[in-house]
């Protein structure tokens, strides 16, 4: 009898202990602290972001119209030059002699023509008076015509020699920087062979625009350029009419304002396409799992997982679909939450 009583008391105690454990489990449900933000419709500037490369807007390779020996090189690679500055010059010793000789020949031709023209006038009077024969008159006229043609040829040759003298010096056509010097002093160069290259001061960033973005971008649009953390402004100055055959994007030229960067630098370009209205939330509130983006909304001290669609980004905010104005979104403590977690809102 005592054994039965002892067994009964043991069972009762076990039941009581089990009951107490269940009660304690309910009482110790964890409460997570979160900060929240009420979502509302607002406007934000929208930018399209691209990555491109920096290049000079224009690179000119200069050459001499006629070959010769380099007489002087006035600049070094890396020098800044202004429009009209001397860059290179051929040895002008032979050219100066040719110019002088052509000038003397022109003067002689002009003097001869003057004498023959005067003689023709006198012979014309005699011919009118029948003092000379027609053949005599025509012979003098022929000599005067030849002399006139000689003057024309001499003048043309003189002008040509002067042009050679002018072309023997290369001047900068634009403000810029010397990129490369291909020839040295006393080196002989051929006609039209490049001898120096100068890039423009103006710099551009080349980016590829997808077809779907073309509706929002046009020549004259402003862009923010970021090169290694250095920011400046740019303007779209050219937009291709046909896409690149490999990337199928449209090449856009963004002229960079007021800076001197290293050619070939990687550049980020953000093009402002205006304002867009909608529900914008901090990008840090969004989590991702299995390719789905979601946030936690908070209602009645509970957090609930909500799948959203990300539409656009503007700096640290994103435009989303799937939330309603007035709802509260958790902005901190989200990683410790699950669907239905009890929460406490903190400031």
DAJOZI-V152608 format. One record per helix or strand of 2 or more residues. SS is the DSSP state (a for helix, b for strand). FROM is the first residue (numbers start at 1). TO is the last residue. If there is no record, write none. Layout:
BEGIN
ss->SS from->FROM to->TO
ss->SS from->FROM to->TO
END
This chain:
BEGIN
ss->a from->2 to->27
ss->b from->32 to->38
ss->b from->41 to->56
ss->b from->59 to->63
ss->b from->68 to->73
ss->b from->80 to->81
ss->b from->86 to->90
ss->a from->93 to->128
ss->a from->134 to->167
ss->b from->169 to->171
ss->b from->176 to->181
ss->b from->188 to->189
ss->b from->194 to->200
ss->b from->203 to->209
ss->a from->211 to->216
ss->b from->222 to->227
ss->b from->230 to->239
ss->b from->250 to->256
ss->b from->266 to->282
ss->a from->283 to->285
ss->b from->287 to->289
ss->b from->292 to->299
ss->b from->302 to->314
ss->b from->317 to->321
ss->b from->328 to->332
ss->a from->334 to->336
ss->b from->342 to->345
END
